[in-house]
Amino acid sequence: MPGALARATVPAVGEAFFWGALGSSSLVLGGLLALRVRIHAELLGLIMAFGAGVLISAVAYELVEEAFDTSAGSGGVALGLALGSLTFFAGDLAIDRMGGSGRKRSDGGGQAGGSGLAIVLGIVLDGIPESIVLGLTLLTGDGISAAMLAAVFLSNLPESVAATVGLRKGGWSAGRVMGLGALVTAASGLAALVGFAVLDGASPRAVAFVLAFAAGAILTMLADTMMPEAFEHGGDYVGLATTAGFGLAFAITSLE
């Protein structure tokens, strides 16, 4: 079979799916925690702040810097950032109008009053760019990026807790909530698989564009959802938590 999909071996494709699913497995873990333990809003805000710091570092050093080096000055980085940001903005706006605007609310109120379908689509929209990037990091031949994996895992955890609390308030059964987490985890694994398989053998400019596109989408998501929620509920230590997350991810990147 010609094309990129033929060049991607079955073991490598399976590895991409595994890492994508592992990064999003915190959706299931967060759901389990929310079902069994009452998590204080301030703690959840601090977790969001820490995860935001990790993602900011990953965007800067794992995505944008890599895209810039790979693009060789072709201008694809700026275009990718802009289109990624606009794509997330448009998708997020559509989901808000469907009833998913409060999907990251720590108190769960946004989910309880919103549309279940919109919340599902919102979680997918937030997580797909990150998962695609996980698959892309395997194309370097150096293995998965530990910093990006940590960023995806940590960013999904508070969102899962918030979504679980809200969906339960909205009448969802525990089994249905956990099934949703498992479904989105599988979808994230598929996104990582696609990111690896479709772009295996792609030109450096194409890879650079996709990296920058994901960076633009993730940055817009951070500013629109995670960071406002973190600062609203994280208390006096939210800045320290964000910086700690950034520093940890940078240290991991430096050691890779």
C-alpha positions as CSV (number, residue, x, y, z in Angstrom):
1,M,0.0,0.0,0.0
2,P,1.6,3.3,-1.0
3,G,1.9,6.4,1.1
4,A,2.6,7.3,4.7
5,L,0.4,4.6,6.2
6,A,2.4,1.9,4.5
7,R,5.7,3.2,5.8
8,A,4.5,3.1,9.4
9,T,5.1,-0.4,10.8
10,V,2.5,-2.2,12.9
11,P,4.6,-2.2,16.1
12,A,5.4,1.6,15.8
13,V,1.7,2.4,15.1
14,G,0.7,0.3,18.1
15,E,3.3,2.2,20.2
16,A,1.8,5.5,19.1
17,F,-1.7,4.4,20.1
18,F,-0.4,3.2,23.5
19,W,1.3,6.5,24.4
20,G,-1.7,8.5,23.2
21,A,-4.0,6.4,25.3
22,L,-1.6,6.5,28.3
23,G,-1.5,10.3,28.2
24,S,-5.2,10.5,28.3
25,S,-5.7,7.7,30.8
26,S,-5.8,10.4,33.5
27,L,-9.4,11.0,32.2
28,V,-10.3,7.7,33.7
29,L,-8.2,8.2,36.8
30,G,-9.7,11.6,37.4
31,G,-13.2,10.2,37.0
32,L,-12.4,7.5,39.6
33,L,-11.1,10.0,42.0
34,A,-14.1,12.3,41.6
35,L,-16.5,9.4,42.2
36,R,-14.7,8.2,45.4
37,V,-13.2,11.4,46.9
38,R,-14.5,14.9,47.3
39,I,-11.7,17.1,45.9
40,H,-11.6,20.7,47.1
41,A,-11.9,23.3,44.4
42,E,-8.7,25.0,45.6
43,L,-6.7,21.8,45.2
44,L,-8.2,21.2,41.7
45,G,-7.3,24.8,40.8
46,L,-3.7,24.2,41.8
47,I,-3.6,21.0,39.8
48,M,-4.9,23.0,36.8
49,A,-2.2,25.6,37.4
50,F,0.5,23.0,37.6
51,G,-0.8,21.3,34.5
52,A,-1.0,24.7,32.6
53,G,2.7,25.4,33.5
54,V,3.7,22.0,32.2
55,L,1.8,22.6,29.0
56,I,3.2,26.1,28.5
57,S,6.7,24.7,28.8
58,A,5.9,21.8,26.4
59,V,4.4,24.2,23.9
60,A,7.5,26.4,24.0
61,Y,10.3,23.8,23.9
62,E,8.6,20.7,22.5
63,L,6.4,22.2,19.8
64,V,7.3,25.8,18.8
65,E,11.0,25.4,19.1
66,E,11.0,22.1,17.3
67,A,8.7,23.5,14.6
68,F,11.0,26.5,14.1
69,D,14.1,24.3,13.8
70,T,12.3,21.9,11.4
71,S,10.8,24.5,9.2
72,A,14.1,26.1,8.3
73,G,12.6,29.6,8.1
74,S,9.8,28.7,5.7
75,G,7.2,30.7,7.6
76,G,5.1,27.7,8.4
77,V,5.4,28.2,12.1
78,A,3.5,31.5,12.1
79,L,0.8,30.2,9.8
80,G,0.4,27.0,11.9
81,L,0.1,29.0,15.1
82,A,-2.5,31.2,13.6
83,L,-4.6,28.5,12.1
84,G,-4.4,26.3,15.2
85,S,-5.6,29.1,17.4
86,L,-8.4,30.0,15.0
87,T,-9.5,26.4,14.6
88,F,-9.7,25.8,18.4
89,F,-11.5,29.2,18.8
90,A,-14.1,28.3,16.2
91,G,-14.6,24.8,17.6
92,D,-14.8,26.0,21.2
93,L,-17.3,28.7,20.2
94,A,-19.5,26.2,18.5
95,I,-19.3,23.9,21.6
96,D,-20.1,26.8,23.9
97,R,-23.3,27.4,21.9
98,M,-24.2,23.7,22.2
99,G,-24.1,23.9,26.0
100,G,-20.5,22.9,26.8
101,S,-19.2,26.3,27.9
102,G,-18.7,25.2,31.5
103,R,-16.9,21.9,30.9
104,K,-13.9,22.9,32.9
105,R,-15.7,24.4,35.9
106,S,-14.2,23.0,39.1
107,D,-17.6,23.0,40.9
108,G,-19.2,21.0,38.1
109,G,-22.0,23.5,37.6
110,G,-21.2,24.0,34.0
111,Q,-21.4,20.4,33.2
112,A,-24.6,19.8,35.2
113,G,-26.5,22.5,33.2
114,G,-24.9,21.8,29.8
115,S,-25.3,19.3,27.0
116,G,-23.7,15.9,27.5
117,L,-22.8,15.8,23.8
118,A,-21.2,19.2,23.9
119,I,-19.2,18.3,27.0
120,V,-17.9,15.1,25.2
121,L,-17.0,17.1,22.1
122,G,-15.3,19.7,24.3
123,I,-13.1,17.1,26.0
124,V,-12.2,15.7,22.6
125,L,-11.4,19.1,21.2
126,D,-9.2,19.9,24.2
127,G,-7.3,16.7,24.0
128,I,-6.9,15.8,20.3
129,P,-4.1,18.3,19.4
130,E,-2.0,17.1,22.4
131,S,-2.5,13.4,21.4
132,I,-1.5,14.0,17.8
133,V,1.7,15.6,19.0
134,L,2.5,12.6,21.1
135,G,2.4,10.5,18.0
136,L,4.5,13.0,16.2
137,T,7.3,12.9,18.8
138,L,7.9,9.2,17.9
139,L,8.9,10.3,14.4
140,T,12.2,11.7,15.7
141,G,13.4,8.2,16.5
142,D,14.3,9.2,20.1
143,G,11.2,7.7,21.7
144,I,8.2,9.5,23.3
145,S,8.7,13.0,24.7
146,A,8.4,12.6,28.5
147,A,7.7,16.3,29.0
148,M,4.8,16.1,26.4
149,L,3.4,12.9,27.9
150,A,3.4,14.5,31.4
151,A,1.8,17.6,30.0
152,V,-1.1,15.7,28.4
153,F,-1.6,13.5,31.5
154,L,-1.7,16.4,33.9
155,S,-3.9,18.7,31.8
156,N,-6.5,16.0,31.5
157,L,-6.7,15.1,35.2
158,P,-8.5,18.2,36.5
159,E,-10.8,18.4,33.4
160,S,-11.9,14.8,34.1
161,V,-12.6,15.6,37.7
162,A,-14.6,18.6,36.9
163,A,-16.5,16.9,34.1
164,T,-17.3,13.9,36.3
165,V,-18.7,16.0,39.1
166,G,-20.9,18.0,36.7
167,L,-22.1,15.0,34.8
168,R,-23.1,13.2,38.0
169,K,-25.0,16.4,39.0
170,G,-26.7,16.3,35.6
171,G,-28.0,12.8,36.2
172,W,-25.3,10.6,34.5
173,S,-24.7,7.2,36.1
174,A,-21.2,6.4,37.4
175,G,-20.9,3.7,34.7
176,R,-21.8,6.0,31.9
177,V,-19.3,8.6,33.1
178,M,-16.5,6.1,33.3
179,G,-17.5,4.7,29.9
180,L,-17.2,8.3,28.5
181,G,-13.7,8.5,29.9
182,A,-12.7,5.2,28.4
183,L,-14.1,6.3,25.0
184,V,-12.2,9.6,24.9
185,T,-9.0,7.8,26.0
186,A,-9.4,5.4,23.1
187,A,-10.1,8.4,20.8
188,S,-6.9,10.1,22.0
189,G,-4.9,6.9,21.3
190,L,-6.3,6.9,17.8
191,A,-5.4,10.6,17.4
192,A,-1.8,9.8,18.4
193,L,-1.8,6.9,15.9
194,V,-3.0,9.1,13.1
195,G,-0.4,11.8,14.0
196,F,2.3,9.2,13.7
197,A,1.1,7.1,10.7
198,V,-0.2,9.9,8.4
199,L,2.9,12.1,8.9
200,D,5.5,9.3,8.8
201,G,7.7,10.2,5.9
202,A,6.1,13.7,5.5
203,S,8.3,16.7,4.6
204,P,10.0,18.7,7.5
205,R,7.8,21.6,6.5
206,A,4.6,19.6,6.9
207,V,5.7,18.3,10.3
208,A,6.7,21.8,11.4
209,F,3.3,23.1,10.4
210,V,1.4,20.4,12.3
211,L,3.5,21.1,15.4
212,A,2.9,24.8,15.2
213,F,-0.8,24.2,14.5
214,A,-1.1,22.0,17.7
215,A,0.8,24.7,19.7
216,G,-1.6,27.4,18.6
217,A,-4.6,25.2,19.5
218,I,-3.1,24.3,22.9
219,L,-2.2,27.9,23.8
220,T,-5.7,29.1,23.0
221,M,-7.2,26.3,25.1
222,L,-4.9,27.2,28.0
223,A,-5.8,30.9,27.9
224,D,-9.5,30.2,27.3
225,T,-10.2,27.4,29.8
226,M,-7.5,26.1,32.1
227,M,-5.7,29.3,33.3
228,P,-8.9,31.3,34.1
229,E,-10.2,28.4,36.1
230,A,-6.9,27.8,37.9
231,F,-6.6,31.5,38.9
232,E,-10.2,31.6,40.0
233,H,-9.9,28.7,42.4
234,G,-6.2,28.1,43.0
235,G,-5.8,30.7,45.7
236,D,-2.6,32.5,46.7
237,Y,-0.3,29.7,45.5
238,V,-1.5,29.4,41.9
239,G,1.4,31.3,40.5
240,L,3.9,29.1,42.3
241,A,2.1,26.0,41.1
242,T,2.2,27.2,37.5
243,T,5.9,28.1,37.7
244,A,6.6,24.7,39.3
245,G,4.9,22.9,36.5
246,F,6.8,24.9,33.9
247,G,10.1,24.3,35.7
248,L,9.5,20.5,36.0
249,A,8.6,20.2,32.3
250,F,11.7,22.2,31.3
251,A,13.9,20.0,33.4
252,I,12.5,16.9,31.8
253,T,13.0,18.4,28.3
254,S,16.6,19.3,29.2
255,L,17.4,15.8,30.3
256,E,15.9,14.1,27.2
